[in-house]
Amino acid sequence: DDDGNRMPQGERGEVCIRTIANFNGYWDNEKATSDAFTKDGFFRTGDIAIFWWDEETRRNSHLYSYEHGVPLPIPSGVVEPDSVEGRFYRERKVRLANSQAEQAALGLDTIPGTDQARSIVTVPMMAGERIFGALQLEDHERDNAFGPAEVRLLETITASMAVALLNAKSYEAERQRGKIREAGIALREAAELHRTLFKGAANPAVRVSRDGRYLEANDAALAF
């Protein structure tokens, strides 16, 4: 929450990070350090967005987008090759704009209904040579909010996130394949039961094809 306390599961709050790559604070600036960290050493990410990139369809999906602790209902969309986002995904480099003037120079626009940040950093989410998305942080209170230490931390985090998200997607795909396999087994068992029950019937309402692959009824067939 705003005081740095852990939120109950399912409750909305600010994403805070603590890893071995965290920096300890700002040199000779206790206030900046205090503002950037919780009391137990977690780095406050501020406003954050996580994008998922499908290179084949060129679709950019907003998996997680928050501003001032409020979720942003930003729809996914197709990215044009010559657009600002298209160049980002093509170049696969950290994009840093530490002032609104730098944002304008890069061609970054503010999404309607949101506030323009003072500082923005966008880090590509890479796994090997492939890019799968990006992590973007914004600071609405100060310029030059993101320096080399913060960028290194975010690069470490996004590398781990890419692996975690890929594993999650692989798990979901395998789970769906498992459901399909289970459905196929259930249909085969139902077909075998049907074959046994209607064995010898002259004109059953539903029958099983000779090869056992279809349930046939009223000139229609269901494959499994």
N, C-alpha and C positions, 0 to 999 in steps of 0.2 A: 504494500500500500504506500501512500505518500510518506509514511514515517519509516519505511524500510522493513516493516514486519511481513512475515510470510503470509500469503493469502491461503484460505482454505481451498481444497481442490474444487475446481469448477467455477471459482470466483474470478472476476476480471482484475488484473493488476499490471504493473509494469514488469517487463522482463529484465531481470538482473543476472549478471554472469560472474562466476568466480572460477578461474582455471589457473593452471601453472603458468600460463602466458600473460596473466594480468600484470599491469604495471602497478606500482605502489602508490602513485599520486603525482601531483604536479609540483615541480621544483619551486620552492619558496612561495607557494600559493596555497595556504591552508584552506581558504574558502572554496577554491575551485575543487580541491581534493574532497572536501566535505560534501560539496554538492554532487560530485560524481560517484561517490561510494556510499553504500549503506554502512551502518555501524559495525556489522560483522564482515566487512570487506568485499561485498558484492558490487561489481561495476554496474551502475544504472545505465541502461541502453537508451532511455528516453523514448522517443517515438520511433517505431520500428515497423518494417514491412519485409515480408519474405515472399519472393516470387519463384514460380516454377516455370521453366522454359521447355517447350516441346519444339525441338529444332525441325522436325519433319513437317509439322503443321504451322510452325512459326507462331504458336499461341503462347502468350504470356499470362499466366494465372496468378492471382493474388491469393496465396495460401493464408496469409496472416498480415493484416494491415491495421495498425492502431495509431491514433493521433490524440494526444492529451488523455490517454486511457480509454478512448472511445473507439470501437471497431468501425472501420470504414468499409461500406458495402461497394467495393470497387469491382466491376465485372472484368472477366478475362477478355482478351482481345487479340487479334492478329497484328503482329508487328511488321511494319513495312521495312524493307531492307535499308533504305536511306534515311529512316527516322533516327531520332536521338537514341531510342532504345535499340533499334536495329544495329547501329554502330557499336553500342555497348556490348551486345551479345556477339558481334563479329570480332571485336578487338579483344574482349575477355580481359580487360584491365580494370583496376580500381578506378572509380570515378569519384573525384573529390572536389567539392565546391564549398569553400569555407566562408563564403559571403554571398549575399544576394546578387552582387555584381558578377561574381564568378558563375553563379547559376545562369544568369542571363547570357554570359559569354558562351556557355556550353549548350544553350538552347533549351534549358530545363524549364518547363512550364508548371505552374501550380494547378493541381486538379481542382475543378470547380467545387465549391463547398468546403474546401480545406484551407488551412492557413499556410502561408509561405514560411518555410524554415529559414533560420539564419545560416545554418551549416548543414550540409548533406554529404554523406559518404555512402557509396554503393559498391559492394564487394562481390565479384563473381563467385558462384558456387560451383567449384570444379571437382571432378573425379577423373584423375588421369588427364587426358587431353580433351575431355568432353566438358561442356558447360551445361548445367542442369537448372540454373536459376541464379538468384542473387539475394543478398541480404542488404537492406538499406536502413540506415539510421539517420535521424534528423535531430537537430538541436534548435529549438525555437527561442532560445534566450541569448545566445552569444555567437559571435563570429569566431572562426579559427578553433572550433570545438574539437576537431579531430586532427590529431598529429600522427607522427610515425608509430608511436606506441599503440595508439588505439587501432590504427590500420592493421598492424601486425597481429593484435589480439583478434580482430574480426576475421582476418584471413585464416587463422587457426580454427576459429569457431565454424566458419563456413565450410571448411574442408571436412570437419566432423559431421556437420549437418547434411552435407551431400550424401555421405555414406549412410547415415541414419535414414534419410528420406528414401533413398534407393532401396534399402532393406525393407522399409515399411511398404513400399509399392510392390516389391517382389513377394512379400508375405501376403498382401491382399490379393495379388494375381493368383498365387498358389491356392489361397483359400477359396477363390471363385472356381478354380479348376477342380478343387476337391468337391465343391457343391455339385458341379456338373457330373462328376464321376459317381457321386452318391445318388443323384437323380437317375442316372442311367442304370445303376444296379437295382434301384427300387422299381423302375419300369420293367426291367427284365424279370424280376421276381413276380411282379403283378401279371406279366404276360404268361409266365409259367403257371401261376395259379389259375388264370383265366383258361388256359389250355386244358388244365385238369378238370375244372368245373364244367366246362362246356364240351368235354370229350363225348362224341357220339351225338351231339345235338344237331338236328337237321339244318336249321337256319338261325344260329345265334345272332343276337342283336349286334354284338361286337365279337370279332374274331382276330386271331393272330396270324400274320402272314407265314408262309411255309418256312421261310428262313429265320423266323423269330425276331425280325427287326422292326415290324410295324404292328400297330394296333389299328384295325380297319373297322370303320362304321359308316354306313350310309354313303358309300363311295368316297369317303375321306380316309386319310391315313396319317398316323402320327409316328414319326421316326424316333428311335432312341438308340 
